[in-house]
Amino acid sequence: MEPKQENEIDILVGETEKSLRYIAAIIKQKGREILNQYTITPPQFVALQWLLENGDMTIGELSNKMYLACSTTTDLIDRMEKNQLVVRVKDENDRRVVRIHLLEEGARIIEDVIDKRQGYLAEVLSSFTKDEIVVLEKLLSKLHHEMK
């Protein structure tokens, strides 16, 4: 009896992984379609999102969050600074430390894009009941917590 249960769970895990992969691909594609309406690239969006969620960060901190080399992140910040999305500011406590600060235009773009993404998700979920959405969110939150 035990091997059969294990097999059923293996099949369910496989189906779950496949569904999550397909959902992630669709979300990524939809996100890129929305981003095409703006002057920022997907990596710039990710960087701006980190800054919005975490506040000012050093290039090293941002590089670690984005899994990029510091030189790549520096180039990214240079372009975003030129477009007035971020600005470099010296740390008040240690003048040797430079932090990346999100400017109003960068925050506006991120909030605008996220609003459009949430609008898309609301459309997708329109056939779900409120209870189904609550269960889905709780399960996704639990999955995210377990993955951390």
Secondary structure as the mmCIF struct_conf table of DSSP 4:
data_model
#
loop_
_struct_conf.conf_type_id
_struct_conf.id
_struct_conf.beg_label_comp_id
_struct_conf.beg_label_asym_id
_struct_conf.beg_label_seq_id
_struct_conf.end_label_comp_id
_struct_conf.end_label_asym_id
_struct_conf.end_label_seq_id
HELX_RH_AL_P HELX_RH_AL_P1 GLU A 2 LEU A 35
TURN_TY1_P TURN_TY1_P1 ASN A 36 GLN A 37
BEND BEND1 TYR A 38 THR A 39
HELX_RH_AL_P HELX_RH_AL_P2 PRO A 42 ASN A 54
BEND BEND2 ASP A 56 ASP A 56
STRN STRN1 MET A 57 MET A 57
HELX_RH_AL_P HELX_RH_AL_P3 ILE A 59 MET A 66
TURN_TY1_P TURN_TY1_P2 TYR A 67 TYR A 67
HELX_RH_AL_P HELX_RH_AL_P4 CYS A 70 LYS A 82
TURN_TY1_P TURN_TY1_P3 ASN A 83 GLN A 84
BEND BEND3 LEU A 85 LEU A 85
STRN STRN2 VAL A 86 LYS A 90
BEND BEND4 GLU A 92 ASN A 93
TURN_TY1_P TURN_TY1_P4 ARG A 95 ARG A 96
STRN STRN3 VAL A 98 LEU A 102
HELX_RH_AL_P HELX_RH_AL_P5 GLU A 104 VAL A 124
HELX_RH_3T_P HELX_RH_3T_P1 LEU A 125 SER A 127
BEND BEND5 PHE A 128 PHE A 128
HELX_RH_AL_P HELX_RH_AL_P6 LYS A 130 MET A 147
#
